[in-house]
Amino acid sequence: MRGARPLLLPLLTAAVTFAAMPAMADDAAYCAAMGDLAWRYIAADAKDGHNKPDLETRAAIAACDQGNYAAGIAVLERKLRDNHITLPKRS
């Protein structure tokens, strides 16, 4: 039984990791979809003639791009709702 113990922890770690992967992929897709909506619909006129979202929205999009989905999702949901934009469906 001693030989089986060292294998147990890596197997449990792998199982937990693989179980969490679909949720992370869903968060990534949801974050990306909201980021696309924000770039398209939450924009302010910029000096160079291009429309861009405000700094807080861009920071939330960057958080999503860096894998910090919780922070990005919270801000993007609020920003989209405040602008009366329907949130994308979350898988």
N, C-alpha and C positions, 0 to 999 in steps of 0.2 A: 504494500500500500504506500510505502514511502516514495516509490518511483512515480506514482500517479499524482501526488500532490503538486509537484512543480509544473505539471501540465495543466492542472485545473485553473490556475489564475489566468494564463494566457488564453485559454479557451473561453472563460467567462468574459474576459476583456473583449475578445473578438466578437462574442455574441452580443454584448451590449453595444459595441461600436456599429455592427451591422444593423442592429435594430434601430439605432438612432439615425442612420443615414437617410432613410426616406423622409423623415421629419426635417432634416437639414436641407434636403433637396427641395422639399415643398416650401420651406422658408426662403430659400434662395430664389426660387421661381416667383413666389409671391412678392418678394422685395423687388425683384427685377421688373415685374409687371407694374408695380406702383411707381417705380422710378421712371419707367417709360411714360406713364400717365402724367407724372409731375413735370417731366421735360416738355411734354406736349401742351399741357393745359395750365400749369402754374408758372407763369413767366412774367417777368417785369421787363420793360424796355431797358436795354443796356446801352451804354454810350456808343458802342461800335455798331449799333443797328440790329444786333441779334437779340432775340429774347432768351432769357435764361431764368431759371428758378432762383429764388432768394438763397442767401448763404446757408440758412438752416436746412432748407430742402436739399441743397447740393451736398451738405455735410451728411445728411441722412442717406442719400444715394451712395456716397463714398463709403459710409459704414456698411451698407449692404454689399458693396463691391469687395470690401475687406473681410466679409464673413461675420460681421457684427450685426446679425439679423435682428435681434431684439431691439437694439437702439434704432436702427434704420426703420423698422416696421412701425414702431411707436410714433415716430415723427411723421412718416409719410402717411399713415392712416389719418392722423390729426389734420395734416395739411390738405389732403384730398377731401376729407369731410368738410373742413372749413370752407372749401371752395365749391361745395356742392357737387363733387365728382363721385360717381359710384365706384366703390372699391371693387377690384377684381375678385373673382371667386378664389377661395383658398382651398387647395386640395386637402 
